[in-house]
Amino acid sequence: MATRLRKSRKQRGSRYCGWGQVGQHRQSGARGGVGGAGKHKHFWIRTVIEEPDHFGHNTFNPPTTVVVQKWADVGQLDSLFSRHGSLKENGKAYLDLTSLGYDKILGGGKLQGAISVKVKQFSRAAKQKIESSGGEVISNEDHTK
């Protein structure tokens, strides 16, 4: 069929092209969207009735949790002590990780010598490895997660 004889050519300029109202030839336009579309706009009353807790967050589980920015493994403590550590008056090795900007010690690797480590947080495995080598973990708060 010639293009000039097609119905779509004859419908040009008629706004709806034979589909009636504007919403009849759209994918989900007649329903107001697909899925959860419009919950904050045109389906707001449905959201309030059916899902009153849809928006917002649980106050017992706040969205801003404590994020560990910098951490070290137990296997890195020897090299950190050689660069930044010190000996206390009683002859024990001491390493202050809080002043170096470390937030947490993790349990990866092995520790060669006994080191007393000051840090904010630590894992259970890290504490066990440090104490089994003869050192100790010094912390203001007891975080054992």
C-alpha positions in Angstrom: 0.0 0.0 0.0 1.3 3.5 -0.8 2.3 5.6 2.2 0.0 8.4 1.2 -3.0 6.1 1.4 -2.3 4.8 4.9 -4.7 5.7 7.8 -1.8 7.1 9.9 -1.2 9.8 7.2 -4.9 10.7 7.3 -4.9 11.0 11.1 -2.1 13.5 11.2 -3.1 16.7 13.0 -6.2 15.1 14.7 -4.5 15.0 18.1 -5.6 11.5 19.2 -5.2 9.6 15.9 -8.4 7.6 16.3 -7.7 6.4 19.8 -10.4 8.5 21.6 -9.3 10.1 24.9 -5.6 10.8 25.4 -5.2 8.1 28.0 -6.5 5.3 25.9 -3.4 4.7 23.8 -0.8 5.0 26.5 0.9 2.2 28.3 -0.2 2.8 31.9 -1.4 6.3 31.6 -5.0 5.5 32.5 -3.9 3.8 35.8 -1.7 6.6 37.0 1.6 4.7 36.6 3.1 1.3 37.1 4.0 -0.2 40.5 4.6 2.3 43.3 4.4 5.3 41.0 2.5 8.3 42.5 2.7 7.2 46.2 4.0 10.6 47.1 1.8 12.5 44.6 -1.6 11.4 43.2 -1.9 8.2 45.1 -1.1 9.8 48.5 -4.5 8.9 50.2 -4.1 5.3 49.1 -0.6 5.3 50.6 -1.8 6.8 53.9 -4.5 4.2 54.2 -2.8 1.0 53.0 0.8 1.7 53.9 1.1 4.4 56.6 4.7 3.4 57.4 5.9 3.4 53.8 7.9 6.6 54.0 10.4 7.5 56.8 12.6 5.3 58.8 12.5 3.2 62.0 13.7 5.4 64.9 15.3 2.3 66.6 17.4 1.7 63.4 18.6 5.2 62.4 19.9 5.7 58.9 23.2 7.2 60.1 25.1 4.3 61.6 28.7 4.4 62.8 30.9 4.1 59.7 34.4 2.8 60.1 36.6 5.0 58.0 40.0 3.5 58.5 41.0 0.0 59.9 44.0 -2.2 60.3 44.5 -6.0 60.5 46.4 -7.7 63.3 49.0 -8.6 60.7 49.8 -4.9 60.1 50.4 -4.1 63.8 54.1 -5.1 63.7 54.9 -2.7 60.8 52.8 0.0 62.4 54.6 -0.4 65.7 58.0 -0.2 64.0 57.0 3.2 62.5 54.8 4.8 65.1 55.0 2.7 68.3 56.8 3.3 71.6 58.0 1.5 74.7 56.4 2.3 78.0 58.3 2.7 81.2 57.7 -1.0 82.2 59.2 -2.1 78.9 55.9 -3.1 77.2 55.4 -2.2 73.5 52.6 0.4 73.1 50.8 1.5 69.9 48.2 4.3 69.9 46.0 3.8 66.8 43.5 6.4 67.7 46.1 9.2 67.3 47.0 7.7 63.9 43.4 7.9 62.7 42.5 4.2 62.8 39.0 3.4 64.0 39.0 -0.4 64.2 41.3 -3.5 64.4 40.3 -6.6 62.4 41.5 -10.1 63.0 43.3 -10.8 59.7 47.0 -12.0 59.8 49.3 -13.0 62.7 51.0 -11.0 65.3 54.8 -11.5 66.0 55.3 -9.9 69.4 53.3 -8.7 72.4 51.9 -5.2 71.8 49.4 -3.1 73.8 47.1 -1.4 71.4 44.8 1.6 72.0 41.9 1.7 69.5 38.2 2.7 69.5 36.8 -0.6 68.2 38.0 -4.1 67.6 36.7 -7.5 66.5 36.6 -10.6 68.7 39.2 -12.4 66.6 41.6 -9.4 66.8 41.2 -9.3 70.6 41.9 -13.0 70.9 45.0 -12.8 68.7 46.5 -9.8 70.5 45.9 -11.3 74.0 47.2 -14.8 73.0 50.5 -13.1 71.9 50.8 -11.5 75.3 49.5 -8.0 74.4 46.3 -6.2 75.4 43.6 -4.1 73.8 42.9 -0.7 75.4 39.6 0.9 74.5 37.3 3.6 75.9 34.2 1.7 74.8 34.0 -2.1 74.7 32.9 -2.8 71.1 33.0 -6.5 70.5 30.9 -7.1 67.4 
